[in-house]
């Protein structure tokens, strides 16, 4: 018995009395159910809930870590599971190869697009003295770098896409509003609240920009409007306040899309020379 298609047909949904077949708690709104494919008895159709959130984004509930087991036939057919409790459905070897090829093709295409974008950047040697300079605070939250700029500084920085820019960096003071706001920004990077993505290359005369040394960053603006500040503040172990909301509203956060491997700590002061491109 192998995995097939996914769906969320209206006739497949739990009743208020249905319990998760794995943990026995009420199913709620986030569920998964497996049904036999009427057109192919050797396939299983996965039905899942489609949850649409309106209003400010909230952090996902913290779930207990659970070791997921494999799907069991036929006892796992026709019952409901929480999405985080659902057993793993083994894909056929053919399907696994198709997915592997698709992912490989996507990676190759993205690599080529990145190379082509950065190949258009002109030679930057000899223009250090003419590079515009911006100011930002920087901190690291669980390995994820977060740069914070005032809105005027961001607008100035944004106007120099594809050109060498110097950034005068200062580490966010411990216990400051900047550190608290950056912690919230780091958490929200896991959600689709960014306004754009950019690639950043730390300029080095002898090491031209390549897909290996440019890094993806997310731009987060007006966070006080887009996220549930009290809930994210609690998750970030800080306190919600009018000052914090004002700080989130008046600053733009440039957050690394993927955490760094290993430990990285921001220096007290530093000067970075970078080039960035929108993606």
Secondary structure, DSSP 8 states (H G I E B T S, - for coil): -EEEEEE--TT----TT-B-TTT-SB-TTSEEEEEE-TT-TTEEEEEE------SSB------------B--TTTTBT-EEETTT--B----HHHHHHHHHHHHHHHHHHHHHHHHHHHTS---TT-GGG-EEEEEEEEEETTEEEEEEEHHHHHHHHTTTTS-EEEEEEE--TTSHHHHHHHHHHHHTTSS--SEEEEEEE--TTS---TTTEEEEEEE--HHHHB-HHHHHHHTT----HHHHHHHHHEEEEEESS--SS-----SEEEEEEEEEE-
